[in-house]
């Protein structure tokens, strides 16, 4: 009996020592285990449907996990144009959004406190797209013509006013129609409008419909700008690190498209539903962006104060805006690496 009792004590001592050892290991291991940062949920407002190739940098950055690597989870919401994006951001209905670099110039005089926090290209997004059979050679020929834009709340509308003003024309000298993301190009394709002011992919849609068009960057006539990432003054003050992360991931994606638009087109078609089998078409569009929209910045993503000043002066001179803002209130480069 004594031997059995001693054996039982030995087993208990062994088990107790083992449990203490495990507890000791756990106590040592716990402090060195890295805690994963919590994912930050943000809302990004798009001025048009997310499947437009204009938003390829955003969609590819998400697909490749660039936002996730920054600890961001992005919810994409579509509103009615870039001007509406700015208004919604100022009202607190989103964290970040897209418009043109022009957008704060147009909105701040109306008491809408937003800024550009990154500019996705050194040239302008909007193109003057005219039917070849309309005999339009310059903005002066737009008098009496029907011009489609995405929406009256979109900065494409203000770009159209700038085009007209460059030829001494006003809004009343042409018929401008806010036609929506489908009608903006379909009306030109069907002959209901002679002109469109919009993105390169909409021009491609018109050509795919069998209509020959000529596409000219609007910065040939006035100093417009490319797409911008926008934020309200409040968000800039309260969430600077979130903005920096989003800008860093997006600019990285833009740089990759510039380096290899053909490769980006393949990835994009594999990412966005509805584009499978359209790699050649998307490659043509992204190559246009890479060569005619994205280049021209000393630092990718940064605003050029001289260009912003020149554009605001133009808008004020042509009475597109009633007053000018301080240039420093229109953009910040603090988030561009």
ABEGO torsion letter per residue (X at the ends): XAAAAAAAAAAAAAAAAAAAAAAAAAAAAAAABBBBBBBBBBBBBBABBAABAAAAAAAAAAAAGAAAAAGBBBBBBBBBEAAAAAAAAAAGABABBBBBAAAAAAAAAAGBBBBBABBBEABBABBBBBBAAAGBABAAAABGBBBBBABAABAAAAAAAAAAAAAGBBAAABBBBBAEAAAAAAAAAAGABABBBBBAAAAAAAAAAGBBBBBBBAAAABBBBBBBBBBBAAAAAABAAAAAAAAAAAAAAAAAAAABAAAAAAAAAAABBGABGAAAAAAAAAAAAAAAAABGBABBGBBBAAAAAAAAAAAAAAGABABBBBAAAABBAAABX
